[in-house]
């Protein structure tokens, strides 16, 4: 049986996303090209962003302001932070089982 979503997921187009994050649209495009942001594409092939990507941009900006590293370096840092978060969740789950 085929199921259909009753509500279309919320998405922000490039300009709306840029306004929501305070970034210039060209900076957003660069962050996408570097793999730091994960947009979707709409039916026309234009970039569109789920609301969770607003938090991702805020994280990138915080790292950029607090650490003297490039955007490429921020990619590595965010990957490491995500991995640490995963490992901490695993440890919490293991400690609950004991």
Secondary structure, DSSP 8 states (H G I E B T S, - for coil): -----SS----EEHHHHHHHHT--HHHHHHHHHTTSS--EE-TTS-EEE-THHHHHHHHHHHHHHHS---HHHHHHHHHHHHHHHHHHHHHHHHHHH-
